[in-house]
Amino acid sequence: MVDIELSRREFLKGCCATAAIAGAAPALLYSRPAFAGTPHDTLVHVFLRGGIDGLNLVVPTAGEDRIHYEQARPSLAIAATGPYAALPLSLAGGAATGFGLHPSAIGLHELWGESKLAIVHGCGMQTTVTRSHFDAQLYCDLGTPGQQGGGTGWLTRAWNSDHGAADNTPMPMLAVNSRQPANMLGGTDALSMGTPTDFALNAGPWQWREGGGGRAAGVLGVNDLLAEYLAGRSAVERQAALAEQSLRMVRAQPYSAALPAGWPTSTFARQLWTVAQSIRFGVGLRYAAVDLGGWDTHEGQGTAGSGYHYYQNKIAELSQALTAFYVEMAAGGEASRVTVVVQSEFGRRVRQNGSGGTDHGYGNPMLVLGGPVNGRRFYGQWMGLDPEVLSPYFGDIPVATDFRRVVSELLIRRMGNNRLGQVFPAYAGYAPLGLFQGNDMPPEYGTPPSSRTRLRALARHRQPAYGESIQGGMRATADTGGNRLARGLSALRRKAVRARMRVQRALARLAS
């Protein structure tokens, strides 16, 4: 039974403590005192928010696709030869793949050569099409394409459904962010912090915060006494006490703001340095989330070469930070149990626009890197850039591999979690691609959704056929949600016309 009876003193004390905790960080959630746990795998999810142009990162370099690529992008195409050419990607046996990486992705190219990087062609949301950043990101974060309800992110559900989830794990989920991302929504074990060295209660004058600092011996500050203040039974105090424990746990670790020698200095690199330290400290980190934005390039995208090219700098930032992170993990012996998944909400259009940029598209490459990855290979299905092939997909690269299929294999083979029905509701399409080392388990889907429910969701968000918008009527789409909406709007218009006519007749009678 929940004790909801609060005295005035308890209420005020709890509110003051909660206000103090709120001043520590925009999203301070709960973890527990650190322990020396058994080594385990860690999934690091990197979300490239804004829709990265996959054809600028993974470039067709040969064959018919190269011809179509240059025709579609006369001023944005990355060169296939020359000083600023794409870095060629070959298979382990030396065979050419017909693709290369952007010339700024030097570190990623090296990881490919060491078989620590794999690329999944045409990845994304296979059952839902939207060109809205907000909708697409939320669908990906929640792991429920086409649905935005539920209240929890897929990373939260992955931890909550984990067979090895334990109450004494101090920090199973970490978002290196100033706020809690939607993929960790509803996770009471998730911790969100921008920088660990600034993760402290800084409200009020500094003299009040902690003992020491030139003050008289025995003089204690607010932080020193906070645990005592939060020893009550009220719900407010219990929640604030968990947050205070998170503060103490993070401060007990030897986090350093100083980057290792040779590390890049971007904010994204510093965030990955925080993840690397958290893995090394043995605080039980299983799931980490980091964002890198700035990929929405409708104009001035640039290519590669001398001078300023926007994507040249962004891809260099991404590549340098990911490479430094992997090298650090390898040096410390953690790389064999760390996997990084790099995802964006959708790709860009194949054809450049009139402003030297690219508009919102559909399918995109997904990058997977780390020690457990069967790298130096492409996975998924590449359907090519022939306009006739792409025309049923409105000229976009189609999604041939659902992103949940990739993550499901990672969950089963590396995280030991086969409860896919809890992590990805309404998804039942698991079939391993062979991306990751490890053993398979039969997936547990729970109660699958009815086929009728799935068909309705597909119809509501299906990819429009080429030229459909100029065809008469809606005869090709049967009784879809779009038809029902159209009929509903027609009925509303008829009602509005009848109402307007009634008003006009009434006015005419008044005038006479």
Secondary structure, DSSP 8 states (H G I E B T S, - for coil): -------HHHHHHHHHHHHHHHTT-TT--------------EEEEEEEET---HHHHEEE-SHHHHHHHHHH-TTT--BSSSTTB-EEEE-TTS-EEEEEE-TT-HHHHHHHHTT-EEEEEEEE-SS-----HHHHHHHHHHT-TT---SS--HHHHHHHT-TT--TT-S-SEEE-SSS--GGGTT-TTEEE-S-GGG-S---S-GGGTSS-TT--TT---HHHHHHHHT-SSSHHHHHHHHHHHHHHHHHHS---SS--TT---SHHHHHHHHHHHHHHTTS---EEEEEEE----SS----SSSS--HHHHHHHHHHHHHHHHHHHHHHTT-GGGEEEEEEES--B-SS--TTSS--B-S-EEEEEEETTB--S-EES------HHHHGGGTTS----EEHHHHHHHHHHHTS----HHHHSTT-------S-B-S--------S---HHHHHHHHHHT----TTGGGSSTTGGGTT-HHHHHHHHHHHHHHHHHHHHHHHHHHHHHHH-
